[in-house]
Amino acid sequence: MIIVKLMGGLGNQMFQYAAARRLAYILNTPVKLDVSWFNNIENIDTSRRYELHVFNIKEDFALPEEVEDFKRIQKGAFFRAFKKLTNAVSASTHSTWIRERHFHFDPAILKLPDNVYLEGYWQSEKYFIDVEGIIRKEFTVKTEPGETNRQIAEIIKNTESVSVHVRRGDYVTNTTTSQYHGSCSIDYYREAVGKVVSQVQHPYIFVFSDEPDWVRENLTLPFPVTYVGHNGADKAFEDMRLISLCKHHIIANSSFSWWGAWLCANPDKTVFAPKKWFNKAGLNTADLLPGSWLKI
């Protein structure tokens, strides 16, 4: 059994699930979701809730007593001594609570044994790229889109569609979050759009944002543009589905638009991403973006 701690927004939850699902598949063992974090969060600027229920995933929730079993093992004297001696993940640990050691890809995670609890963000496709087909299939939305989303999807499919995701919210309003993440500038988006139009004839821009009115006022573009703002936070997955249908992408420093672009099935897609993913210094983001994506 692999238990994974889910936390953060939709994109973060998808990274966490994908890493655990890959490990569970390789080991032929169940994956279980620990969603207790969502019941114990206070004083955060952006509301968070479990959101993976919209997808065709292996949805099996860990029982509180199952999580407690891992905690007891982690706190045991033998386990503490083992970690002190080796300072590494090893197959000789039978039931282990694994915390992410650093932001960049950790190949040791791919070789973990059965019966582990995963706590971290695991933001790299390297944690699941060898089961890409499974992840893509399971991250399809269970329900059909409503009429408005269906109409937008038709336009996306019949144009040289380019998604632009502008992440604001707590990236701007919360001082701590802003200092850690930062937000992409209008100049970034203008440069990225300029590069897209040098490669794509007759682009049609679809703008997605948690503050669509702000973007409409501050990002004007000399191309056909649709500002998608009707889904809201409760149906963010609908925005992600629409993003994934676009043929090309300009993403924010956001796991949400990362997944929208990654799930795009266009083999000739161009994806532009910010070179600087965090304001916070010292985080190694070398493994965050797929190799074919272009950095600005």
C-alpha positions as CSV (number, residue, x, y, z in Angstrom):
1,M,0.0,0.0,0.0
2,I,1.2,3.5,-0.9
3,I,-0.4,6.4,1.0
4,V,0.0,9.9,-0.3
5,K,-0.6,13.1,1.6
6,L,-2.7,15.5,-0.6
7,M,-2.4,19.2,0.0
8,G,-2.5,22.5,-1.8
9,G,-4.6,23.3,-4.9
10,L,-5.7,21.1,-7.8
11,G,-2.3,21.2,-9.6
12,N,-0.4,20.2,-6.4
13,Q,-2.8,17.4,-5.7
14,M,-2.3,16.1,-9.2
15,F,1.5,16.0,-8.8
16,Q,1.2,14.2,-5.5
17,Y,-1.3,11.6,-6.9
18,A,0.8,11.0,-10.0
19,A,4.0,10.2,-8.1
20,A,2.1,7.8,-5.8
21,R,0.1,6.2,-8.6
22,R,3.3,5.5,-10.5
23,L,4.9,3.8,-7.5
24,A,1.8,1.8,-6.7
25,Y,1.5,0.7,-10.3
26,I,5.1,-0.5,-10.5
27,L,4.8,-2.4,-7.2
28,N,1.3,-3.7,-8.0
29,T,-0.1,-2.4,-4.8
30,P,-3.0,-0.1,-3.9
31,V,-2.7,3.7,-3.7
32,K,-4.6,5.5,-0.9
33,L,-5.2,9.2,-0.5
34,D,-4.7,11.0,2.9
35,V,-7.0,14.0,2.7
36,S,-6.8,15.0,6.3
37,W,-4.8,18.1,5.5
38,F,-7.9,19.8,4.2
39,N,-9.7,19.4,7.5
40,N,-6.8,21.0,9.4
41,I,-6.0,24.2,7.5
42,E,-6.6,27.6,9.0
43,N,-5.7,31.2,8.2
44,I,-4.7,30.6,4.5
45,D,-5.5,33.2,1.9
46,T,-6.8,30.9,-0.7
47,S,-9.5,28.3,0.2
48,R,-8.3,24.7,-0.5
49,R,-10.3,21.5,-0.8
50,Y,-9.8,18.0,-2.1
51,E,-10.5,18.2,-5.9
52,L,-9.3,15.0,-7.5
53,H,-12.8,13.5,-7.3
54,V,-13.5,15.1,-10.7
55,F,-11.1,12.7,-12.5
56,N,-11.1,9.1,-13.4
57,I,-8.5,8.2,-10.7
58,K,-8.1,5.3,-8.3
59,E,-10.0,7.0,-5.5
60,D,-9.4,5.1,-2.3
61,F,-9.1,7.1,0.9
62,A,-6.7,6.1,3.7
63,L,-8.3,5.5,7.1
64,P,-7.0,7.5,10.0
65,E,-5.7,4.4,11.7
66,E,-3.7,3.5,8.6
67,V,-2.0,6.9,8.6
68,E,-1.3,6.6,12.4
69,D,0.4,3.2,11.8
70,F,3.0,5.0,9.5
71,K,3.5,7.7,12.1
72,R,4.2,5.2,14.8
73,I,6.7,3.4,12.7
74,Q,8.4,6.6,11.8
75,K,8.7,7.6,15.5
76,G,10.1,4.2,16.5
77,A,13.6,4.0,17.9
78,F,14.9,1.6,15.2
79,F,13.7,3.8,12.4
80,R,15.3,6.9,13.9
81,A,18.6,5.1,14.3
82,F,18.4,3.8,10.7
83,K,17.8,7.3,9.3
84,K,20.6,8.7,11.3
85,L,23.1,6.1,10.1
86,T,22.1,6.1,6.4
87,N,20.5,9.5,5.8
88,A,18.9,7.8,2.7
89,V,15.9,5.9,1.5
90,S,16.5,2.2,1.4
91,A,14.6,-1.0,0.5
92,S,15.4,-2.3,4.0
93,T,12.8,0.0,5.5
94,H,9.6,-1.9,5.6
95,S,7.1,0.8,6.3
96,T,8.4,4.3,6.0
97,W,7.1,7.9,6.1
98,I,9.0,9.6,3.2
99,R,9.2,13.3,3.2
100,E,10.4,15.2,0.1
101,R,14.1,16.1,0.7
102,H,14.4,18.9,-1.9
103,F,12.4,20.4,-4.7
104,H,14.3,18.9,-7.6
105,F,13.8,15.3,-8.8
106,D,14.9,12.6,-6.4
107,P,15.5,9.3,-8.2
108,A,15.4,7.3,-5.0
109,I,11.6,7.8,-4.9
110,L,11.3,5.6,-8.0
111,K,12.9,2.7,-6.1
112,L,10.9,2.8,-2.9
113,P,9.5,-0.5,-1.6
114,D,5.9,-1.2,-0.8
115,N,4.2,0.3,2.3
116,V,5.4,3.9,2.3
117,Y,3.7,7.2,3.0
118,L,4.6,10.0,0.7
119,E,4.6,13.6,1.9
120,G,5.8,16.3,-0.5
121,Y,5.0,18.1,-3.8
122,W,6.9,15.9,-6.3
123,Q,6.8,18.5,-9.0
124,S,8.5,16.8,-11.9
125,E,7.2,14.6,-14.7
126,K,10.2,12.3,-13.9
127,Y,8.3,10.8,-11.0
128,F,5.7,9.4,-13.4
129,I,6.7,9.8,-17.0
130,D,7.2,6.0,-17.5
131,V,3.5,5.5,-16.8
132,E,2.4,8.6,-18.8
133,G,-0.4,6.8,-20.5
134,I,-2.0,5.8,-17.2
135,I,-1.7,9.3,-15.8
136,R,-3.2,10.9,-18.8
137,K,-6.1,8.5,-18.9
138,E,-6.8,8.9,-15.2
139,F,-6.7,12.7,-15.3
140,T,-9.6,12.8,-17.7
141,V,-12.7,14.5,-16.3
142,K,-15.6,12.2,-15.5
143,T,-18.4,14.5,-16.6
144,E,-19.2,16.1,-19.9
145,P,-18.8,19.9,-20.1
146,G,-21.7,22.2,-19.9
147,E,-23.0,24.2,-22.9
148,T,-20.7,27.3,-22.4
149,N,-17.6,25.2,-22.0
150,R,-18.6,23.0,-24.9
151,Q,-19.0,26.0,-27.2
152,I,-15.6,27.3,-26.1
153,A,-14.0,23.9,-26.6
154,E,-15.3,23.9,-30.2
155,I,-13.7,27.2,-31.0
156,I,-10.5,26.0,-29.4
157,K,-10.5,22.9,-31.6
158,N,-11.1,24.8,-34.8
159,T,-8.6,27.6,-34.3
160,E,-4.8,28.0,-33.8
161,S,-5.7,28.2,-30.1
162,V,-3.2,29.5,-27.5
163,S,-3.9,29.3,-23.8
164,V,-2.6,32.0,-21.6
165,H,-2.8,31.5,-17.8
166,V,-2.4,34.4,-15.5
167,R,-2.1,33.4,-11.8
168,R,-2.8,36.1,-9.3
169,G,-4.9,35.6,-6.1
170,D,-2.7,35.0,-3.1
171,Y,0.4,35.3,-5.3
172,V,-0.4,39.0,-5.2
173,T,-2.5,39.7,-2.1
174,N,-0.7,37.5,0.5
175,T,2.7,39.0,1.4
176,T,4.3,35.7,2.5
177,T,3.0,33.9,-0.6
178,S,4.1,36.7,-2.9
179,Q,7.6,36.7,-1.4
180,Y,7.9,33.0,-2.0
181,H,6.2,32.6,-5.4
182,G,6.0,35.9,-7.0
183,S,3.8,36.4,-10.1
184,C,4.6,36.7,-13.8
185,S,4.8,40.2,-15.1
186,I,2.7,41.6,-18.0
187,D,6.0,42.0,-19.9
188,Y,6.5,38.2,-19.6
189,Y,3.1,37.6,-21.2
190,R,3.7,40.1,-24.0
191,E,7.1,38.6,-24.8
192,A,5.6,35.1,-24.8
193,V,2.8,36.1,-27.0
194,G,5.2,37.7,-29.4
195,K,7.2,34.5,-29.6
196,V,4.1,32.5,-30.2
197,V,2.9,34.6,-33.1
198,S,6.3,34.3,-34.7
199,Q,5.6,30.5,-34.9
200,V,1.8,30.3,-35.2
201,Q,-0.2,31.8,-38.0
202,H,-3.5,33.4,-37.1
203,P,-3.4,32.7,-33.3
204,Y,-6.5,32.8,-31.2
205,I,-5.8,33.6,-27.6
206,F,-7.7,32.1,-24.7
207,V,-7.0,33.8,-21.4
208,F,-7.6,31.9,-18.1
209,S,-7.1,33.6,-14.7
210,D,-8.4,33.7,-11.2
211,E,-8.8,37.5,-11.7
212,P,-10.2,37.7,-15.3
213,D,-11.3,41.3,-14.9
214,W,-7.8,42.5,-14.0
215,V,-6.3,40.6,-16.9
216,R,-8.9,42.1,-19.3
217,E,-7.9,45.6,-18.2
218,N,-4.1,45.1,-18.1
219,L,-3.3,42.6,-20.9
220,T,-4.6,43.8,-24.3
221,L,-3.6,41.8,-27.3
222,P,-3.9,42.6,-31.0
223,F,-5.4,39.2,-31.8
224,P,-8.7,37.4,-31.4
225,V,-9.1,36.9,-27.6
226,T,-11.5,35.1,-25.4
227,Y,-11.3,35.8,-21.6
228,V,-12.5,32.7,-19.8
229,G,-13.8,33.6,-16.4
230,H,-17.2,31.9,-16.0
231,N,-16.1,28.7,-14.3
232,G,-14.7,30.1,-11.1
233,A,-12.8,28.4,-8.3
234,D,-15.5,25.7,-7.8
235,K,-15.0,24.4,-11.4
236,A,-11.3,25.1,-11.9
237,F,-11.0,21.7,-13.5
238,E,-13.2,22.9,-16.4
239,D,-10.6,25.7,-17.1
240,M,-7.9,23.0,-17.0
241,R,-9.8,20.9,-19.4
242,L,-10.1,23.8,-21.8
243,I,-6.4,24.7,-21.4
244,S,-5.5,21.1,-22.3
245,L,-7.5,21.4,-25.5
246,C,-5.6,24.4,-26.7
247,K,-2.9,23.7,-29.3
248,H,-0.2,25.9,-27.7
249,H,0.4,27.3,-24.2
250,I,1.8,30.2,-22.2
251,I,1.8,29.1,-18.6
252,A,2.3,31.0,-15.3
253,N,4.5,29.8,-12.5
254,S,1.7,27.6,-11.4
255,S,1.2,23.9,-11.2
256,F,-2.4,24.4,-12.5
257,S,-1.3,25.7,-15.9
258,W,1.6,23.3,-15.9
259,W,-0.9,20.4,-15.9
260,G,-3.1,22.1,-18.4
261,A,-0.2,22.3,-20.8
262,W,1.1,18.8,-20.0
263,L,-2.2,17.2,-20.6
264,C,-2.4,18.8,-24.1
265,A,-2.3,15.9,-26.6
266,N,-1.1,18.0,-29.5
267,P,2.3,16.5,-30.5
268,D,3.4,19.8,-32.1
269,K,2.5,22.0,-29.2
270,T,4.7,24.9,-28.1
271,V,4.8,25.7,-24.4
272,F,6.3,28.9,-23.0
273,A,7.1,29.0,-19.3
274,P,8.7,31.5,-16.9
275,K,12.4,30.9,-16.4
276,K,12.1,32.2,-12.8
277,W,9.5,29.9,-11.1
278,F,10.0,31.2,-7.5
279,N,10.9,34.5,-5.9
280,K,12.5,32.5,-3.1
281,A,16.2,31.9,-3.8
282,G,17.9,28.5,-3.5
283,L,15.2,26.2,-5.0
284,N,16.5,24.0,-7.8
285,T,13.8,24.0,-10.5
286,A,15.9,22.2,-13.2
287,D,13.5,19.2,-13.2
288,L,10.2,21.1,-13.1
289,L,9.7,21.8,-16.8
290,P,9.7,19.1,-19.5
291,G,12.8,19.5,-21.8
292,S,10.8,20.6,-24.8
293,W,9.2,23.6,-23.1
294,L,10.7,27.0,-23.8
295,K,11.7,29.3,-20.9
296,I,11.4,33.0,-20.9
